[in-house]
Amino acid sequence: MPRKKAKINIYIIENGRKILLASSNMLSEVEVISIWNDSRCNYNLSNPDYLFEAVDSNDILLLNKFIDKKSACDNIFKIHKNIMSYLKNTEN
């Protein structure tokens, strides 16, 4: 049975508006869960909030949680690194 794939979206929520900061390419469920587990929840819910979402290829929400600023930055870096690696591998 093929593994499911999903992409990660990182948002900032300011003044009630959800603004996309980063969106990954399609990742394996193992990669998504690994990044999910490394993301720290933000229980302080101060403004601005950062939101982690995992969606499938039909943009159906699979997972979401509010995360702290450090986790948002770490995840954006991981997404960027993953996309750069993908582009490098498809250059040839």
TAWO-V695895 format. One record per run of one state. SS is the DSSP state (H for helix, E for strand, L for the rest). FROM is the first residue (numbers start at 1). LEN is the number of residues. If there is no record, write none. Layout:
SS/FROM/LEN
SS/FROM/LEN
//
This chain:
L/1/4
E/5/10
L/15/2
E/17/7
L/24/3
E/27/2
H/29/10
L/39/2
E/41/1
L/42/7
E/49/7
L/56/5
E/61/7
L/68/1
H/69/22
L/91/2
//
